[in-house]
Amino acid sequence: MDKKILIVEDQDDLRLLVRLSLKSLGSIALASSAAEGLERVRAERPDLVTLDVWLGKGDSGLDVCRAIKSDPATRHIKVLLLSACGQQSDVEAGMEAGADHYMIKPFSPQTLVEAAAGLLAA
């Protein structure tokens, strides 16, 4: 069965990098804002969401993660947070929001693929 991956990233170049890195793992959907990402999560029920912590205006990736994990209909969806913020407190905030994995930017495409594949296999 084909896995569904949703990439929520407001920067076009990073969204492209993540999409190209993960396309071998399943079908890819894209969102460029927190609101669009949450709407697609609820409508499409992906297996994995890669979620930027800072999404410009509106809600943050942490807000989206909390919404996914607090809803019984979506809490099973794996969430991989991506952030340039790498302090221990940032990582802890991400995990407290319900993330299944927290990855610090910049990251290598191979590391991203390994983390995503591990979450999809879990």
PyRosetta script that sets phi, psi and omega in degrees:
from pyrosetta import init, pose_from_sequence

init()
pose = pose_from_sequence("MDKKILIVEDQDDLRLLVRLSLKSLGSIALASSAAEGLERVRAERPDLVTLDVWLGKGDSGLDVCRAIKSDPATRHIKVLLLSACGQQSDVEAGMEAGADHYMIKPFSPQTLVEAAAGLLAA")
pose.set_psi(1, 134.3)
pose.set_omega(1, -178.3)
pose.set_phi(2, -71.5)
pose.set_psi(2, 129.9)
pose.set_omega(2, 177.1)
pose.set_phi(3, -80.2)
pose.set_psi(3, 146.2)
pose.set_omega(3, 178.5)
pose.set_phi(4, -108.4)
pose.set_psi(4, 128.6)
pose.set_omega(4, -178.9)
pose.set_phi(5, -122.4)
pose.set_psi(5, 130.4)
pose.set_omega(5, 175.7)
pose.set_phi(6, -110.3)
pose.set_psi(6, 126.7)
pose.set_omega(6, 178.1)
pose.set_phi(7, -106.0)
pose.set_psi(7, 118.9)
pose.set_omega(7, 178.8)
pose.set_phi(8, -113.1)
pose.set_psi(8, 106.1)
pose.set_omega(8, -174.4)
pose.set_phi(9, -151.8)
pose.set_psi(9, 130.3)
pose.set_omega(9, -177.4)
pose.set_phi(10, -85.5)
pose.set_psi(10, -15.1)
pose.set_omega(10, 179.9)
pose.set_phi(11, -95.2)
pose.set_psi(11, 121.2)
pose.set_omega(11, -176.0)
pose.set_phi(12, -55.2)
pose.set_psi(12, -45.4)
pose.set_omega(12, -176.1)
pose.set_phi(13, -66.5)
pose.set_psi(13, -38.8)
pose.set_omega(13, 178.9)
pose.set_phi(14, -71.6)
pose.set_psi(14, -37.9)
pose.set_omega(14, 176.6)
pose.set_phi(15, -59.3)
pose.set_psi(15, -41.7)
pose.set_omega(15, 178.3)
pose.set_phi(16, -65.0)
pose.set_psi(16, -45.3)
pose.set_omega(16, 179.6)
pose.set_phi(17, -59.3)
pose.set_psi(17, -46.3)
pose.set_omega(17, -179.4)
pose.set_phi(18, -64.9)
pose.set_psi(18, -42.4)
pose.set_omega(18, 180.0)
pose.set_phi(19, -61.7)
pose.set_psi(19, -47.9)
pose.set_omega(19, -179.6)
pose.set_phi(20, -64.3)
pose.set_psi(20, -36.1)
pose.set_omega(20, -179.8)
pose.set_phi(21, -67.5)
pose.set_psi(21, -38.1)
pose.set_omega(21, -171.6)
pose.set_phi(22, -99.5)
pose.set_psi(22, -3.7)
pose.set_omega(22, -172.8)
pose.set_phi(23, -61.1)
pose.set_psi(23, -24.0)
pose.set_omega(23, 179.1)
pose.set_phi(24, -75.1)
pose.set_psi(24, -12.3)
pose.set_omega(24, -176.5)
pose.set_phi(25, -92.2)
pose.set_psi(25, -13.6)
pose.set_omega(25, -178.7)
pose.set_phi(26, 164.2)
pose.set_psi(26, -168.9)
pose.set_omega(26, 178.6)
pose.set_phi(27, -83.3)
pose.set_psi(27, 140.3)
pose.set_omega(27, -172.8)
pose.set_phi(28, -110.9)
pose.set_psi(28, 134.5)
pose.set_omega(28, 170.0)
pose.set_phi(29, -119.7)
pose.set_psi(29, 153.2)
pose.set_omega(29, -175.5)
pose.set_phi(30, -125.1)
pose.set_psi(30, 146.6)
pose.set_omega(30, 172.5)
pose.set_phi(31, -143.8)
pose.set_psi(31, 145.5)
pose.set_omega(31, -175.9)
pose.set_phi(32, -112.3)
pose.set_psi(32, 4.8)
pose.set_omega(32, 178.5)
pose.set_phi(33, -146.9)
pose.set_psi(33, 163.9)
pose.set_omega(33, 178.5)
pose.set_phi(34, -61.7)
pose.set_psi(34, -45.2)
pose.set_omega(34, -177.8)
pose.set_phi(35, -63.1)
pose.set_psi(35, -45.2)
pose.set_omega(35, 179.3)
pose.set_phi(36, -65.2)
pose.set_psi(36, -39.7)
pose.set_omega(36, 179.2)
pose.set_phi(37, -61.7)
pose.set_psi(37, -45.9)
pose.set_omega(37, -179.0)
pose.set_phi(38, -66.7)
pose.set_psi(38, -38.3)
pose.set_omega(38, 177.4)
pose.set_phi(39, -61.6)
pose.set_psi(39, -43.9)
pose.set_omega(39, -179.8)
pose.set_phi(40, -69.5)
pose.set_psi(40, -36.2)
pose.set_omega(40, 176.6)
pose.set_phi(41, -59.2)
pose.set_psi(41, -47.7)
pose.set_omega(41, -177.4)
pose.set_phi(42, -67.6)
pose.set_psi(42, -35.1)
pose.set_omega(42, -177.5)
pose.set_phi(43, -82.3)
pose.set_psi(43, -37.6)
pose.set_omega(43, -170.5)
pose.set_phi(44, -106.8)
pose.set_psi(44, -16.7)
pose.set_omega(44, 179.4)
pose.set_phi(45, 47.9)
pose.set_psi(45, 63.4)
pose.set_omega(45, 179.1)
pose.set_phi(46, -66.3)
pose.set_psi(46, 164.4)
pose.set_omega(46, 176.1)
pose.set_phi(47, -80.5)
pose.set_psi(47, -29.7)
pose.set_omega(47, -177.0)
pose.set_phi(48, -143.3)
pose.set_psi(48, 139.2)
pose.set_omega(48, 172.8)
pose.set_phi(49, -120.6)
pose.set_psi(49, 122.5)
pose.set_omega(49, 168.1)
pose.set_phi(50, -94.7)
pose.set_psi(50, 130.1)
pose.set_omega(50, -165.8)
pose.set_phi(51, -135.4)
pose.set_psi(51, 117.4)
pose.set_omega(51, 174.6)
pose.set_phi(52, -70.9)
pose.set_psi(52, 139.6)
pose.set_omega(52, 180.0)
pose.set_phi(53, -70.9)
pose.set_psi(53, -41.5)
pose.set_omega(53, -178.7)
pose.set_phi(54, -103.6)
pose.set_psi(54, 111.0)
pose.set_omega(54, -174.7)
pose.set_phi(55, -114.2)
pose.set_psi(55, 30.1)
pose.set_omega(55, 179.2)
pose.set_phi(56, 73.2)
pose.set_psi(56, -141.7)
pose.set_omega(56, -177.6)
pose.set_phi(57, -65.8)
pose.set_psi(57, 151.1)
pose.set_omega(57, 176.1)
pose.set_phi(58, 89.3)
pose.set_psi(58, -154.9)
pose.set_omega(58, -176.2)
pose.set_phi(59, -67.3)
pose.set_psi(59, 155.6)
pose.set_omega(59, 176.4)
pose.set_phi(60, -90.7)
pose.set_psi(60, 170.7)
pose.set_omega(60, 174.6)
pose.set_phi(61, -61.4)
pose.set_psi(61, -32.1)
pose.set_omega(61, 177.4)
pose.set_phi(62, -64.0)
pose.set_psi(62, -39.9)
pose.set_omega(62, 177.7)
pose.set_phi(63, -62.8)
pose.set_psi(63, -43.5)
pose.set_omega(63, 179.5)
pose.set_phi(64, -64.3)
pose.set_psi(64, -43.2)
pose.set_omega(64, 179.1)
pose.set_phi(65, -59.7)
pose.set_psi(65, -46.4)
pose.set_omega(65, 178.5)
pose.set_phi(66, -59.2)
pose.set_psi(66, -42.3)
pose.set_omega(66, -179.5)
pose.set_phi(67, -64.1)
pose.set_psi(67, -42.0)
pose.set_omega(67, 178.8)
pose.set_phi(68, -62.8)
pose.set_psi(68, -47.5)
pose.set_omega(68, -173.6)
pose.set_phi(69, -78.0)
pose.set_psi(69, -16.9)
pose.set_omega(69, 179.6)
pose.set_phi(70, -91.7)
pose.set_psi(70, -9.8)
pose.set_omega(70, -179.3)
pose.set_phi(71, -95.9)
pose.set_psi(71, 119.4)
pose.set_omega(71, -179.4)
pose.set_phi(72, -55.6)
pose.set_psi(72, -27.2)
pose.set_omega(72, -178.4)
pose.set_phi(73, -76.6)
pose.set_psi(73, -19.8)
pose.set_omega(73, -176.3)
pose.set_phi(74, -125.0)
pose.set_psi(74, -3.4)
pose.set_omega(74, -172.9)
pose.set_phi(75, -63.4)
pose.set_psi(75, -19.5)
pose.set_omega(75, 178.9)
pose.set_phi(76, -75.7)
pose.set_psi(76, -15.1)
pose.set_omega(76, -177.7)
pose.set_phi(77, -68.9)
pose.set_psi(77, 131.5)
pose.set_omega(77, 178.6)
pose.set_phi(78, -75.7)
pose.set_psi(78, 138.5)
pose.set_omega(78, -179.9)
pose.set_phi(79, -123.0)
pose.set_psi(79, 124.6)
pose.set_omega(79, 176.9)
pose.set_phi(80, -112.4)
pose.set_psi(80, 108.6)
pose.set_omega(80, 179.7)
pose.set_phi(81, -84.3)
pose.set_psi(81, 138.7)
pose.set_omega(81, 176.0)
pose.set_phi(82, -119.1)
pose.set_psi(82, 129.8)
pose.set_omega(82, -177.4)
pose.set_phi(83, -153.4)
pose.set_psi(83, 146.4)
pose.set_omega(83, 172.5)
pose.set_phi(84, -79.5)
pose.set_psi(84, -11.5)
pose.set_omega(84, -179.4)
pose.set_phi(85, -86.9)
pose.set_psi(85, 111.7)
pose.set_omega(85, -173.0)
pose.set_phi(86, -115.2)
pose.set_psi(86, 11.9)
pose.set_omega(86, 176.6)
pose.set_phi(87, -67.6)
pose.set_psi(87, 154.5)
pose.set_omega(87, 179.5)
pose.set_phi(88, -56.3)
pose.set_psi(88, -37.8)
pose.set_omega(88, -179.9)
pose.set_phi(89, -65.7)
pose.set_psi(89, -33.0)
pose.set_omega(89, 177.6)
pose.set_phi(90, -67.3)
pose.set_psi(90, -45.3)
pose.set_omega(90, 179.2)
pose.set_phi(91, -61.5)
pose.set_psi(91, -45.0)
pose.set_omega(91, 179.2)
pose.set_phi(92, -61.0)
pose.set_psi(92, -41.3)
pose.set_omega(92, 179.0)
pose.set_phi(93, -62.4)
pose.set_psi(93, -40.1)
pose.set_omega(93, 178.4)
pose.set_phi(94, -64.5)
pose.set_psi(94, -43.2)
pose.set_omega(94, -179.7)
pose.set_phi(95, -69.5)
pose.set_psi(95, -37.1)
pose.set_omega(95, 177.5)
pose.set_phi(96, -65.9)
pose.set_psi(96, -28.6)
pose.set_omega(96, 177.7)
pose.set_phi(97, -73.5)
pose.set_psi(97, -11.4)
pose.set_omega(97, 176.5)
pose.set_phi(98, 111.5)
pose.set_psi(98, 4.5)
pose.set_omega(98, -178.8)
pose.set_phi(99, -59.8)
pose.set_psi(99, 145.9)
pose.set_omega(99, 175.8)
pose.set_phi(100, -87.7)
pose.set_psi(100, -21.4)
pose.set_omega(100, 178.6)
pose.set_phi(101, -158.1)
pose.set_psi(101, 147.9)
pose.set_omega(101, 179.9)
pose.set_phi(102, -127.6)
pose.set_psi(102, 121.9)
pose.set_omega(102, -178.6)
pose.set_phi(103, -119.7)
pose.set_psi(103, 133.0)
pose.set_omega(103, -176.9)
pose.set_phi(104, -92.9)
pose.set_psi(104, 132.6)
pose.set_omega(104, 175.3)
pose.set_phi(105, -82.4)
pose.set_psi(105, 146.9)
pose.set_omega(105, -5.0)
pose.set_phi(106, -76.1)
pose.set_psi(106, 150.6)
pose.set_omega(106, 179.0)
pose.set_phi(107, -130.0)
pose.set_psi(107, 159.4)
pose.set_omega(107, 176.3)
pose.set_phi(108, -86.2)
pose.set_psi(108, 147.4)
pose.set_omega(108, 177.3)
pose.set_phi(109, -55.4)
pose.set_psi(109, -37.2)
pose.set_omega(109, -179.7)
pose.set_phi(110, -63.7)
pose.set_psi(110, -41.8)
pose.set_omega(110, 178.3)
pose.set_phi(111, -63.3)
pose.set_psi(111, -40.6)
pose.set_omega(111, 178.0)
pose.set_phi(112, -62.2)
pose.set_psi(112, -46.8)
pose.set_omega(112, 179.9)
pose.set_phi(113, -60.6)
pose.set_psi(113, -43.9)
pose.set_omega(113, -179.7)
pose.set_phi(114, -62.3)
pose.set_psi(114, -44.4)
pose.set_omega(114, 179.8)
pose.set_phi(115, -64.3)
pose.set_psi(115, -45.6)
pose.set_omega(115, -179.1)
pose.set_phi(116, -65.2)
pose.set_psi(116, -43.0)
pose.set_omega(116, 179.4)
pose.set_phi(117, -62.6)
pose.set_psi(117, -39.2)
pose.set_omega(117, 177.4)
pose.set_phi(118, -62.6)
pose.set_psi(118, -42.2)
pose.set_omega(118, 178.4)
pose.set_phi(119, -67.9)
pose.set_psi(119, -39.1)
pose.set_omega(119, 179.6)
pose.set_phi(120, -67.6)
pose.set_psi(120, -29.0)
pose.set_omega(120, -178.8)
pose.set_phi(121, -83.4)
pose.set_psi(121, -17.6)
pose.set_omega(121, -176.1)
pose.set_phi(122, -73.4)
pose.dump_pdb("model.pdb")
